[in-house]
Structures are given as C-alpha cells and as structure tokens.
Amino acid sequence: YRRLRPEFTRDWIANPVRILPYTGMPVNIPYRPEDPHMGGVAQNLFEGTSVQQLTGLVDLLMNFDAYARGNTSITPLVEQAQAAAAAQQGAAATGEGAGVGDDPARGNPLRNASEAEGTGEPSQ
C-alpha cells in the first residue's frame, strides 16, 4: 500500500474503467454534477458530495494501517482464546468433556463395525 500514489488511487476508485478498461469493478462513488450532492453514496452512509466522499475514502485507504492500529485492539480476543484453551486443556487432563467423535450414546463406530462383521448384525 505504501507504493500506491494517492492521485492514482483516487482516479482508480473514481472510475476504474478509465484505468483498466476490461475491469469488472463498478464505479462505487458515482459523480453526477446535476445531483444535489453530485451523486455519491447515500448521505446516511457518508455525508458530503461525491468528491468529498471520494477524498475521504482515498485518505482512509492511504492511512488504513494507522487507522486500524488506533481503532482495533485484539488483546481482549487473545486473552479470551488463551482462557478457553486453558479451560479445554484442564478438562482434558481431568478426563472431563467429550473429544471429537466421543459420543457415549453412539459408541465407537469403528469398533461396532468390526464387531458386526460376520455376525450379520447391522452396526450402530
């Protein structure tokens, strides 16, 4: 992202077909000078004219790493995952909890299949 030039990114987002004629990318922020806000996206999503919306989007993309670092903390998620893993290990050490495929009501399907072989009885 550091190699992207803001002017290029702005032109590309404003009209992708102008940069890459065969692209399937749509025009996300339309520019219509006759409209009150010159087109753009709905005002309840992003206030301002289409030019202001485009400038805001390009600014966000050019600085997204700083935005994400400042607005996102994964520390609580890591702490929750570590606590869940510790609880799972504790349950496994004491023999509590069921592992994958452990269903006492169904029994061991591999053992049941081998016991049923040759007896003509269907396995569970």
N, C-alpha and C positions, 0 to 999 in steps of 0.2 A: 504494500500500500504506500510505502514511502516514496516509491518511484513514480506514482501517479501524479500528474500535474493537475492542479485544481481546474484550470481552464479546459483541459481535455475532458476531465470527468464531468464537468458541467455540460459541455457540448454533447457528450455521450448520453447522459441521463436525459437531457432536454429533448434530444431527437436521435435515438440510437441508429436509425436507418441512414442518417446522414454520415455517420462514422463507418458503419458496417452495413452496406446495402442489403445483404442477404440474412440479416439477423431476424430472429423471431421475437426479439424483445420489444414490447409495446412502449408507446410514449406514456410514461407514468404520471407526468405532470404536464397536461396539455396547456398550450399557450393559445388563447383566443382573445385578441385585443379588444373585441367588441363586448365581451362579457364584463360584468361589474368588477370581478376580481381577476380579470384576464385569464379565465379558465382555472386551471389548478385543481387541486383536490378539494373535497368538502371542507368548509370552514370549521366544522366541529372537529375535524381531524387535525388540521394545521391551518391556523389563521394567517391571512395575508394574501397578497397577489401571487400569481403563479411564479413570478420572478423571485419574490421573497421566499416562497416555498422551495424553489429550486436551490437558491443560495443556502438556505438552512440545511437542506438535505446534503448538499456537497460539503458544507462545513462539518456536519456530523460525520460523514464518511471519512473525511480527511483527518479527523481527530477522534475516531471511534475508539482507538486503544486507550486514550486518556479518559474518554467518557466512560468506557466500560470499567476501567480500574477504579474510577471515582464513585461509580454508582452501583457496583456489584461487589459483594463480599461473599466468598464461598466458604469462609471459615465455619459458619454455623452448619453448612451442609456436610463438611468434612467431619466435624465433631459428632453429628448425628450418625454418620456412617460408621465411624470408629466405635461409638457406643453400641450400635446394632451388631457390629461384628464381634465385639467383646461378649455381648449377651449370647450370641449364637455359639461362640466357642465355649462359653461356660455351660450352656445347655448340652452341648455335645460331650463335654468332659464328664458330666454327671449322668449322661445317658437319657436325658430328658429331650423331648421334642422328636419329631419324625424327620428322617432324612428323605431325600428324593427317592421316590419309589417305595418307601416304607409305609405300607398300609396294612395293619394287622388284620383288618376285616377281609382283605382280599388274599392275604398270604403271599408267599413268594411265587410269582407266576412261572419262573423258570423251574423251581423245584416241583411245583404242581404239574407242570407239563411233563417232566421226566417221570414222575410217579404214575401219571396216567398212561404213559406209553405201554403198549402191550396189554393193558387191562381192559381196553375198550371203553373206559370211563372218560367222559369229557373233562378237560381241565377247567379250573375256575377262571 
